[in-house]
Amino acid sequence: MKKTCCTLLCAASIFASPCVTLAADVTIDSTTMLGIAKRDISGSSKETIIPATQFLGLTADKMADGNLSLHLYGWGRSDLADNSYNNDKNAGSLTYGYLQYRFNHANANVRTGRFFVREGVVNEQIDGVSARTDLPMGFGLSVFGGATVHTAHLSGETSDGKGDTLYGGRANFRYNGLLEIGLSGVYESAAPILKTLHAAGDYRRVGGDIWVTPIKTIDIVGHSSYNPETQQFAEHSYLFNLKATQKLVLTGEFNRHFEQSYLFPRTTFSATLLNPNDKSSSAGGSTSYEISKNVEISGDYKHYTREFGSADRFGGETRVNYKDNSVRGGIGYHYLNAGQGFAITPYTSASYHELRCFAMHDSKSYFAAVDLLGNFFKEKIYNQSSAWEATTTIGYHFTPALALSGDLTYGRNPQFTEEAKALLRLTYNMTYPGTGGKK
């Protein structure tokens, strides 16, 4: 927590520098939450959970010559009673904090600091530098490099299993807004050996991605990645969208993960714990249809296949809205039909019915919502045949930028004989233009 506070203070000092004071627009996002929960755990003592959490974000655009911007977001938590997560009374993190410069040509930009890289098959958080630019004839290039972000704290370990440096990039080709293909990769330095797992693995991934829209009503997007450490594919993920009519949308998807190659060597997923041949996949589709301006119905189906069993999940939902979307509601039903072996031992079935209904109302002064969720098991779990939860939310807008709201939740499930939670939330969102006003 101290390290996080120091990081946030350093970021604040950057914001106080003269170049930042020239910013044309400054946006502040702040959410303060105080949670209160009572848990009655089967076979254990009751717990009182009171976490106080602060989320804070800041964006400063049009700094210096107008092309420089600053982006910050972080959070901190302190438990005022029993621990809400692990054994840490206090925790926090700088999610991202970076400077970005956008060039006037070739859609080019440079970032430095802590940020997320999402390029093709790469999805990483790093402390470092990245750059991207368009090239002639429809080509493009992006590169990144820096230190890995260590966030996990493992019991009995001095490391989270990640290496110290991370770098990679993506090259792509785009044709007339109809097609884009890319090749990307990520390379992490040698990972340390974890004492409790007695193994280590280097995180390296290469792959290709594609986006194609042969006609304006069809989109196909997906990617495949390969792990050179295990010398096999890590994943395939593809999505198909068809807007058949103005009111009818059809979607299909296919995903396959080769567990060792996809998870390797991330923490607790060592080669010693996974069979190299284990794989999982899911395939399915969904459809939505707008009956009228105020009513929309949808249905979906997905088939899951794993080494230890398979399952099918299907159902539908109806959504309604009135008074220019200020009143919204819906009801939905899904059923998971799981085969033998899909459930966690000692249970023989993981099948259950899911029923949800909700209603919301927004106005200029106040907002409210009710959400009911129930799961009804085919086989009892810890002698319980269901798990359900009811949440009520009510809030008030003091100004368009400042709102105070509260949630009250009560439920019962196999883990908690009884669980009651309350959450108080203060949200502030404001943009200040460089002229000194606000909007």
C-alpha positions in Angstrom: 0.0 0.0 0.0 2.9 2.4 0.8 4.4 1.7 -2.6 1.1 2.4 -4.3 0.7 5.7 -2.4 4.2 6.7 -3.4 3.4 5.9 -7.1 0.2 8.0 -6.9 2.1 10.9 -5.4 4.7 10.8 -8.1 2.0 10.8 -10.7 0.4 13.8 -9.0 3.7 15.6 -9.1 3.8 15.1 -12.9 0.4 16.6 -13.1 1.6 19.6 -11.2 4.3 20.3 -13.7 4.1 23.4 -15.9 3.4 21.5 -19.1 0.3 19.9 -17.5 -1.1 23.3 -16.5 -1.5 24.0 -20.2 -3.9 21.1 -20.6 -7.1 22.1 -22.4 -9.3 19.4 -20.8 -8.9 17.6 -17.5 -11.3 14.8 -16.6 -11.6 13.4 -13.1 -13.3 10.2 -12.2 -13.7 9.3 -8.6 -15.6 6.5 -6.9 -15.5 6.1 -3.1 -17.1 2.9 -1.7 -17.8 1.7 1.8 -19.0 -1.9 2.0 -20.6 -3.6 5.0 -21.2 -7.4 5.0 -22.3 -10.1 7.5 -21.4 -13.6 6.6 -22.6 -16.8 8.4 -20.3 -19.5 7.0 -21.3 -23.1 7.4 -19.0 -24.8 10.0 -17.2 -21.6 10.8 -17.6 -18.3 12.8 -19.5 -15.3 11.6 -17.5 -12.5 9.8 -18.0 -8.8 9.6 -16.5 -7.3 6.4 -16.1 -3.5 6.1 -13.8 -2.6 3.2 -13.3 1.1 2.3 -12.2 1.4 -1.3 -11.2 4.4 -3.4 -11.0 4.4 -7.2 -9.5 7.5 -8.8 -8.8 8.4 -12.4 -7.5 11.5 -14.2 -7.1 12.3 -17.8 -5.4 15.5 -19.1 -5.7 16.1 -22.8 -4.2 18.7 -25.2 -1.1 19.4 -23.1 2.0 21.2 -24.4 1.4 21.5 -28.2 -2.0 19.9 -27.9 -0.8 16.4 -28.8 0.4 15.3 -25.3 -2.0 13.7 -22.8 -1.7 12.2 -19.3 -3.7 9.2 -18.1 -3.9 7.9 -14.5 -6.1 5.4 -12.8 -5.6 3.5 -9.5 -7.3 2.2 -6.4 -6.7 1.6 -2.7 -8.5 -0.5 -0.1 -8.5 -0.7 3.7 -10.4 -3.2 5.8 -12.0 -1.7 8.8 -13.0 -5.1 10.3 -12.3 -8.7 9.2 -10.1 -9.2 6.1 -12.2 -9.0 2.9 -9.5 -10.6 0.7 -6.6 -12.8 1.6 -4.6 -11.7 4.7 -4.0 -8.1 3.6 -5.7 -5.4 5.6 -4.6 -2.8 3.1 -4.1 -3.1 -0.6 -3.9 -0.9 -3.7 -2.5 -0.6 -7.2 -1.8 1.9 -9.9 -3.8 0.3 -12.7 -2.3 2.5 -15.4 -0.4 5.8 -15.4 1.2 7.0 -18.7 2.0 9.9 -21.0 0.9 9.6 -24.6 2.0 11.8 -27.5 -0.1 11.6 -30.7 1.6 12.7 -34.0 -0.2 14.6 -36.6 0.6 12.1 -39.3 0.3 8.4 -39.9 -2.0 7.8 -36.9 1.2 7.5 -34.9 1.6 7.7 -31.1 4.1 6.9 -28.3 3.3 5.9 -24.7 5.5 5.7 -21.7 4.6 4.6 -18.1 2.4 1.8 -16.9 -0.3 0.8 -19.5 -2.0 -2.2 -21.1 -1.0 -3.6 -24.5 -3.7 -5.1 -26.5 -2.3 -5.9 -29.9 -3.4 -9.1 -31.8 -2.8 -12.0 -29.5 -1.0 -9.8 -26.9 -2.9 -8.7 -23.8 -0.4 -7.5 -21.2 0.2 -4.9 -18.6 3.8 -3.4 -18.5 5.9 -0.6 -17.2 7.7 0.6 -20.3 7.4 2.3 -23.7 5.2 1.5 -26.8 4.9 3.0 -30.2 2.7 2.5 -33.2 2.3 4.0 -36.7 0.6 3.4 -40.0 2.9 2.6 -43.0 2.4 3.1 -46.7 0.2 0.8 -48.8 -2.0 -0.2 -45.9 0.6 -1.6 -43.6 1.1 -0.8 -39.9 3.5 -1.5 -37.1 3.5 -1.4 -33.3 6.2 -2.3 -30.8 6.5 -2.3 -27.0 8.9 -3.2 -24.3 9.6 -2.8 -20.6 9.3 -4.4 -17.2 6.5 -6.9 -16.2 4.0 -5.7 -13.6 4.1 -8.0 -10.6 0.7 -8.0 -8.7 0.3 -11.5 -7.3 1.5 -12.4 -3.8 2.0 -16.1 -3.4 2.3 -17.8 -0.1 5.7 -19.2 0.6 7.2 -17.5 -2.6 9.3 -14.5 -3.3 8.1 -14.3 -6.9 4.8 -14.5 -8.8 6.4 -16.7 -11.5 6.9 -13.9 -14.0 10.1 -12.8 -15.6 11.5 -9.3 -15.3 11.1 -7.9 -18.8 8.5 -8.1 -21.5 8.5 -7.0 -25.1 6.9 -7.7 -28.5 4.8 -6.1 -31.2 2.4 -6.5 -34.1 2.6 -6.0 -37.9 -0.6 -5.6 -39.8 -2.1 -5.0 -43.2 -5.5 -3.3 -43.9 -7.3 -3.1 -47.2 -10.0 -0.5 -47.9 -12.0 -1.0 -44.7 -12.8 -4.6 -45.7 -10.0 -6.6 -44.3 -7.2 -6.5 -41.7 -4.8 -9.2 -40.9 -2.0 -9.1 -38.3 0.9 -11.0 -36.9 1.9 -10.4 -33.3 4.1 -11.9 -30.6 5.2 -11.4 -27.0 8.4 -12.5 -25.3 9.0 -12.6 -21.5 12.5 -13.0 -20.0 13.3 -16.2 -18.2 10.8 -17.0 -15.4 12.1 -17.8 -11.9 11.6 -21.2 -10.4 8.7 -21.4 -7.9 9.6 -23.3 -4.8 6.2 -24.8 -4.1 5.8 -26.0 -7.8 9.4 -26.8 -8.5 9.0 -25.6 -12.0 9.3 -22.6 -14.3 8.4 -21.7 -17.8 9.2 -18.9 -20.1 6.1 -17.0 -21.4 6.3 -16.6 -25.2 3.4 -16.4 -27.6 3.1 -15.7 -31.4 0.0 -15.6 -33.5 -2.2 -14.1 -36.1 -5.5 -12.2 -36.1 -8.0 -11.3 -38.7 -11.0 -9.0 -39.2 -13.0 -9.1 -42.4 -16.3 -7.6 -43.5 -17.1 -8.7 -47.0 -20.4 -6.8 -46.9 -21.6 -4.2 -44.3 -24.0 -6.7 -42.6 -21.3 -9.3 -41.9 -18.3 -9.1 -39.5 -15.8 -11.9 -38.9 -13.1 -11.4 -36.2 -10.7 -13.8 -34.5 -7.2 -14.9 -33.7 -5.0 -18.0 -33.2 -1.9 -18.2 -31.0 1.0 -20.6 -30.8 3.3 -21.3 -27.8 6.9 -22.0 -29.0 7.8 -23.3 -25.5 5.3 -26.2 -25.7 5.4 -26.3 -29.5 1.7 -26.4 -29.9 -1.2 -24.0 -30.4 -2.4 -22.2 -27.4 -5.9 -21.0 -28.5 -8.3 -20.3 -31.3 -11.0 -17.7 -30.9 -13.4 -16.6 -33.7 -16.7 -14.6 -33.8 -19.2 -14.2 -36.6 -21.8 -11.4 -36.6 -24.7 -11.1 -39.1 -27.2 -8.2 -39.1 -29.8 -10.1 -41.1 -32.3 -7.2 -41.0 -32.5 -3.9 -39.2 -34.0 -5.6 -36.2 -32.5 -9.1 -36.3 -28.9 -9.9 -35.3 -27.3 -13.3 -35.4 -24.0 -14.2 -33.7 -21.8 -17.3 -33.7 -18.6 -18.1 -31.9 -16.0 -20.8 -31.5 -13.2 -21.0 -28.9 -10.6 -23.7 -28.2 -7.9 -23.6 -25.5 -5.0 -26.0 -25.2 -4.7 -25.7 -21.5 -0.9 -26.1 -20.9 0.1 -23.9 -23.8 -2.6 -21.3 -23.1 -2.0 -21.0 -19.3 1.7 -22.0 -19.2 3.6 -20.7 -17.4 1.3 -18.4 -15.4 1.1 -18.9 -11.7 -0.2 -22.2 -10.5 -0.5 -23.5 -14.0 2.9 -25.2 -14.3 3.7 -28.0 -16.7 3.8 -30.3 -13.6 0.1 -29.7 -13.0 -1.4 -29.9 -16.5 -1.6 -32.7 -19.0 -0.2 -31.3 -22.3 -3.1 -33.0 -24.1 -5.8 -31.3 -22.0 -8.0 -29.0 -24.1 -11.3 -27.2 -23.7 -13.7 -25.7 -26.3 -16.9 -23.9 -26.6 -19.1 -23.2 -29.6 -22.5 -21.6 -29.8 -24.6 -18.8 -31.1 -27.1 -16.1 -30.1 -29.9 -14.1 -31.7 -31.6 -10.9 -30.8 -34.8 -9.4 -32.3 -36.3 -6.0 -31.7 -40.0 -6.6 -31.7 -40.7 -2.9 -31.2 -39.0 0.3 -30.1 -39.6 -0.8 -26.5 -39.3 -4.6 -26.5 -36.3 -6.8 -27.5 -36.0 -10.6 -27.1 -32.8 -12.7 -27.3 -31.9 -16.4 -27.2 -28.5 -18.1 -26.9 -27.0 -21.6 -26.9 -23.4 -22.7 -26.1 -21.8 -26.2 -26.0 -18.8 -26.7 -23.7 -16.4 -29.6 -24.1 -13.6 -30.4 -21.6 -11.4 -33.4 -21.0 -13.5 -34.4 -18.0 -17.0 -33.8 -19.4 -19.3 -31.6 -21.5 -22.3 -29.3 -21.0 -24.9 -27.3 -22.8 -26.2 -23.9 -21.7 -29.2 -22.4 -23.3 -31.9 -19.8 -22.6 -33.3 -16.5 -23.4 -34.2 -13.0 -22.2 -36.8 -10.3 -22.7 -35.9 -6.6 -22.2 -38.3 -3.7 -22.2 -37.8 0.1 -21.9 -40.2 3.0 -21.6 -40.2 6.8 -21.3 -37.1 7.4 -23.5 -35.2 4.5 -21.8 -35.5 6.0 -18.3 -37.5 2.9 -17.2 -35.9 -0.4 -18.1 -36.5 -4.0 -17.1 -36.1 -7.6 -18.1 -36.5 -11.3 -17.3 -34.3 -14.2 -18.3 -34.0 -17.9 -18.0 -31.0 -20.2 -18.7 -30.3 -23.9 -18.0 -27.0 -25.6 -17.8 -27.3 -29.2 -18.7 -24.0 -30.8 -17.6 -22.9 -34.3 -18.3 -21.3 -36.8 -16.0 -17.8 -35.7 -14.9 -18.4 -32.0 -15.5 -19.1 -31.3 -11.8 -16.4 -31.0 -9.1 -16.0 -34.1 -7.0 -17.9 -35.4 -5.0 -21.0 -34.1 -6.8 -22.3 -36.1 -9.8 -24.2 -33.2 -11.5 -23.4 -29.6 -12.1 -26.8 -28.9 -13.8 -28.8 -26.0 -12.6 -31.6 -23.6 -13.6 -30.9 -19.8 -13.6 -33.7 -17.2 -13.3 -33.1 -13.5 -13.3 -35.4 -10.4 -13.3 -34.5 -6.7 -12.9 -36.0 -3.3 -13.1 -34.3 0.2 -13.3 -35.4 3.8 -13.3 -33.3 6.9 -14.0 -34.3 10.5 -13.6 -32.4 13.8 -13.4 -32.6 13.7 -9.6 -32.7 10.1 -8.5 -32.2 6.5 -9.8 -33.2 3.1 -8.5 -32.9 -0.6 -9.4 -34.0 -4.0 -8.2 -32.1 -7.2 -9.3 -33.2 -10.8 -8.4 -31.0 -13.8 -9.2 -31.7 -17.4 -8.4 -29.8 -20.7 -9.2 -31.7 -23.9 -8.6 -29.5 -27.0 -8.6 -30.3 -30.4 -10.0 -28.3 -32.0 -7.1 -28.0 -30.4 -3.7 -24.7 -28.8 -2.8 -23.9 -28.8 0.9 -27.5 -29.9 1.5 -28.7 -26.7 -0.3 -30.9 -27.0 -3.3 -30.6 -23.3 -4.5 -28.6 -20.1 -4.3 -30.3 -16.8 -4.5 -29.6 -13.1 -4.1 -31.6 -9.9 -4.1 -30.1 -6.5 -4.6 -31.8 -3.1 -4.2 -30.0 0.1 -5.3 -31.1 3.7 -4.8 -29.2 6.9 -5.6 -29.4 10.7 -5.9 -27.8 13.1 -8.3 -26.7 16.2 -6.3 -25.4 17.6 -9.5 -24.9 16.1 -13.0 -21.3 15.2 -11.9 -21.9 14.1 -8.3 -24.0 11.2 -7.2 -24.5 9.3 -3.9 -26.0 5.8 -4.0 -26.4 2.7 -1.9 -26.8 -1.0 -2.5 -28.5 -3.5 -0.1 -28.1 -7.2 -0.8 -29.3 -10.3 0.9 -28.9 -13.9 -0.1 -28.4 -17.5 0.8 -26.1 -20.1 -0.9 -24.2 -23.3 -0.2 -21.1 -21.4 0.9 -22.8 -18.8 3.1 -25.8 -20.0 5.1 -26.8 -16.3 5.2 -25.1 -13.3 3.6 -26.2 -9.6 4.0 -24.2 -6.8 2.3 -24.5 -3.0 2.1 -22.5 -0.7 -0.1 -22.4 3.1 0.0 -21.0 4.7 -3.2 -20.0 8.3 -3.9 -19.2 9.0 -7.6 -17.7 12.2 -9.1 -17.2 12.6 -12.9 -16.2 16.1 -14.2 -14.3 17.6 -17.1 -12.5 20.9 -16.7 -11.6 22.7 -19.9 -8.3 24.7 -20.0 -10.2 27.9 -20.0 -10.9 27.4 -16.3 -14.6 26.3 -16.4 -16.1 22.9 -16.1 -18.4 20.8 -18.2 
